[in-house]
Amino acid sequence: MFPAKLRKQLEPVLSHGLVINRDIFAKCLVLYPKPEWDKVNEEMNRLSRYNRSHQQFQRRFMNGATAIELDSAGRMLIPASLLEYAGIDPKNTKEVKVNGIGQKIEMWSKPAFEAEILNQGDDFGDLAEDVRKDLDDSSQSKLN
């Protein structure tokens, strides 16, 4: 069941549809509004079909990407292979952590979310500094 508050916030994009896929870096699922997924596809189209790494990445990334819709009760049917990837067992748990991140939504099993987000020993301040440096470097390269 998709949370009602989140469904209300997403009403403008739900009519376009949704695409769900595995995350690249973590054992979670990522739900994209169709317009955002179209941007992802544009990025994929910029990869070279003559570069082995590009082709392998495309195959692995696109494997499992599935268009889904919410029914009138706010439920969605997620392929079993994706649920298994994320460690979500609908028979044994009814709780899934939903985390908005930019223009997409992450869906986690509660234990995986807690391990990845809540229980990390990394210093969040150090991480913020690293990200800020990357953003600064990116901005600088665009100016040159």
C-alpha positions as CSV (number, residue, x, y, z in Angstrom):
1,M,0.0,0.0,0.0
2,F,1.4,3.3,-1.0
3,P,1.3,6.0,1.8
4,A,-1.8,8.3,1.3
5,K,0.2,11.4,2.1
6,L,2.9,10.6,-0.4
7,R,0.2,9.6,-3.0
8,K,-1.4,13.1,-2.5
9,Q,1.9,14.8,-3.1
10,L,2.5,12.8,-6.2
11,E,-0.9,13.3,-7.8
12,P,0.5,15.6,-10.6
13,V,2.9,12.9,-11.8
14,L,0.9,9.7,-11.1
15,S,-1.2,10.1,-14.2
16,H,2.0,9.7,-16.2
17,G,2.8,6.4,-14.6
18,L,5.7,5.0,-12.5
19,V,8.7,2.8,-13.1
20,I,10.4,0.8,-10.4
21,N,13.9,-0.5,-10.5
22,R,16.8,-1.8,-8.4
23,D,19.1,0.8,-6.9
24,I,22.7,0.9,-8.1
25,F,24.4,1.4,-4.8
26,A,22.1,-0.1,-2.1
27,K,19.7,-3.1,-1.6
28,C,16.6,-1.0,-2.1
29,L,14.1,-0.3,-4.9
30,V,13.7,3.1,-6.6
31,L,10.4,4.3,-7.8
32,Y,10.6,6.9,-10.6
33,P,7.7,9.1,-11.9
34,K,7.6,8.3,-15.6
35,P,8.9,11.8,-16.6
36,E,12.0,11.3,-14.4
37,W,12.5,7.8,-15.8
38,D,12.4,9.3,-19.3
39,K,15.4,11.5,-18.2
40,V,17.2,8.3,-17.0
41,N,16.5,6.7,-20.4
42,E,18.0,9.8,-22.1
43,E,21.2,9.3,-20.1
44,M,21.3,5.7,-21.1
45,N,20.9,6.6,-24.8
46,R,24.1,8.8,-24.5
47,L,26.1,5.7,-23.7
48,S,28.0,4.1,-26.5
49,R,26.7,0.8,-28.0
50,Y,30.4,0.2,-29.0
51,N,31.8,0.4,-25.5
52,R,31.6,-2.9,-23.6
53,S,31.4,-1.2,-20.1
54,H,28.5,1.0,-21.3
55,Q,26.6,-2.0,-22.7
56,Q,27.2,-4.1,-19.5
57,F,26.0,-1.2,-17.3
58,Q,22.9,-0.7,-19.4
59,R,22.0,-4.4,-19.3
60,R,22.5,-4.6,-15.5
61,F,20.8,-1.3,-14.8
62,M,17.8,-1.9,-17.0
63,N,17.3,-5.5,-15.8
64,G,14.2,-5.5,-13.7
65,A,13.0,-2.0,-14.6
66,T,9.2,-2.3,-14.6
67,A,6.3,0.1,-15.3
68,I,3.7,-0.1,-12.5
69,E,0.5,1.6,-11.7
70,L,-1.3,2.3,-8.4
71,D,-4.8,0.8,-8.1
72,S,-7.7,2.8,-6.7
73,A,-6.7,1.7,-3.2
74,G,-3.1,2.9,-3.6
75,R,-1.6,-0.5,-4.0
76,M,1.0,-1.5,-6.5
77,L,2.1,-4.9,-7.8
78,I,5.9,-5.2,-7.5
79,P,7.7,-8.1,-9.3
80,A,8.9,-10.8,-6.9
81,S,12.4,-10.5,-8.3
82,L,12.6,-6.9,-7.2
83,L,11.2,-7.6,-3.8
84,E,13.7,-10.3,-3.3
85,Y,16.6,-8.0,-4.4
86,A,15.5,-5.5,-1.7
87,G,15.0,-8.1,1.0
88,I,11.3,-7.3,1.2
89,D,9.2,-10.4,2.0
90,P,5.5,-9.4,1.8
91,K,4.5,-12.7,3.6
92,N,6.5,-11.9,6.7
93,T,6.4,-8.2,6.9
94,K,4.0,-5.4,6.1
95,E,6.4,-2.6,6.8
96,V,8.5,-1.0,4.1
97,K,10.5,2.2,4.6
98,V,9.7,4.8,2.0
99,N,12.2,7.6,1.5
100,G,11.9,10.5,-0.9
101,I,15.2,11.5,-2.5
102,G,15.2,14.2,-5.1
103,Q,12.8,13.3,-7.9
104,K,12.6,9.6,-6.9
105,I,11.4,7.4,-4.1
106,E,13.4,4.7,-2.4
107,M,11.7,1.6,-0.9
108,W,13.6,-0.3,1.7
109,S,13.1,-3.3,4.0
110,K,13.2,-1.9,7.5
111,P,16.4,-3.8,8.5
112,A,18.2,-2.7,5.3
113,F,17.2,0.9,5.9
114,E,18.3,0.9,9.5
115,A,21.7,-0.7,8.5
116,E,22.3,1.7,5.6
117,I,20.9,4.9,7.0
118,L,20.4,4.9,10.7
119,N,23.3,2.8,12.0
120,Q,26.2,4.0,9.8
121,G,29.3,4.8,11.8
122,D,30.4,7.3,9.2
123,D,30.5,10.9,10.2
124,F,27.6,12.7,8.4
125,G,29.6,16.0,8.6
126,D,32.5,14.4,6.7
127,L,30.1,13.0,4.1
128,A,28.5,16.5,3.7
129,E,32.0,18.1,3.1
130,D,32.9,15.5,0.5
131,V,29.6,16.1,-1.4
132,R,30.0,19.8,-1.2
133,K,33.6,19.5,-2.6
134,D,32.2,17.4,-5.5
135,L,29.5,20.0,-6.2
136,D,32.1,22.8,-6.1
137,D,34.4,20.8,-8.5
138,S,31.5,20.2,-10.8
139,S,30.5,23.9,-10.9
140,Q,34.1,24.9,-11.5
141,S,34.5,22.5,-14.5
142,K,31.3,23.8,-16.1
143,L,32.8,27.3,-15.9
144,N,36.0,26.3,-17.7
